Amino acid sequence: MKYRRVGDTELEVSEIAFGCGGNAGLMVRGSVVEQERIVGRALDLGITYFDNSPDYGNCIAEENLGRALRALKARPLLNSKVEIRAENLDDVAGHVVRSTEASLKRLGVDYLDIMQIHNGPSNADPKLEGRVYAQLQIDHYLRPGGAIEGVRRLLDAGKVRYAGFICRGNDAQEVTRILDTGLFKLINVPYTLLNPTAGGTKPEGLNVGKDFGREIDLARERKASAAIYSPLASGALSDDAVAAKPRHALARQEDPQSDNARKNREKAQAVSFLSTETGTSLAQAAFRFILMHPGVATALGGFSNQAQLEEICAVSGMAPFDAGLMTRLDAVWRADFKI
């Protein structure tokens, strides 16, 4: 396993991180035995960074990771998040502190190495309702009593070492404003073979639902780094997905015959030459592409079983794709995958 520095901090994280979200399902729906065994194997393989959130399984993933780490007597670098919902808008700063303190109890630790706001900054009012939290109006970040004030309280109290936030797309201007505060050292952003816009200017001809506006570069220019979430485009970039095989039993299910699955399958097939010509799986090719970017600190793997963990950890240290393959990939993007 290779390691990378997070921005201008002293933190060094493994190139492959352990994501605890519900997509893969292990830390939400797996058995105690499987969770401890696979977390232990991840540590053996050199993974030092675990990404979590209260939202993953309604706090279950935090509880399960905390239990597994105690059983293994391990204390890797830990990230968790804060979700800000409509019910929290009257006291955003207080909620950030209380939510983080609750995460610390579930994980069984005194501090988080990184705490992130799980709402992406938005210039418009996202009109939060019920359990929705994907975005937060930027004023609720910046105003007195806002998210940034809550982050500062936690930093001052030593309950978190560093802070970060999530990017949701079409938000480069807002992301820049938040990064310009100098408070945040790690953004979580998607950067995939199907949507590379977080890592560079959108290729002419490529249609994407959301443009991430070079946000990895924006962070790097401000002495911060990126952690990449959903590196397989919600599972589309795998050999099984291309073959329309069912997902692992623990994973979040999707009908392989749905219109969305079909469209993603066609796109994944268009970039599959990266795996066939380099002797890797498509999932490995997807991670290999991500790790080519110097602004990326780590890519968050979601693992349903040990075989997936072993497969993705093997990517760390692989050489970048050569210029010829990258030229072909750019042509696929410019043709909007219609090759």
Buried (B, 14 or more C-beta within 10 A) or exposed (E): BEBBEBBEBEBBBBBBBBBBBBBBBBBBBBEEEBBBBBBBBBBEBBBBBBBBBBBBBEBBBBBBBBBBBBEBEBEBBBBBBBBBBBEBBEBBBBBBBBBBEBBBEBBBBEBBBBBBBBBBBBBEEBEBEEEEBBBBBBEBBBBEEBBBBBBBBBBEEEBBBBBBBBBBBBBBEBBBBBBEBEBBBBBBBBBBBBBBBBBBEBBEEBEBEBBBBBBBBBBBEBEBBBBBBBBBBBBBBBBBBBEEEEBBEBBBEBEBEEEEBEEBBEBBBBBBBBBEBBEBBBBBBBBBBBBBBEBBBBBBBBBBBBEBBBBBBBBBEBEEBEEEBBEBBBEBBEEBBEE
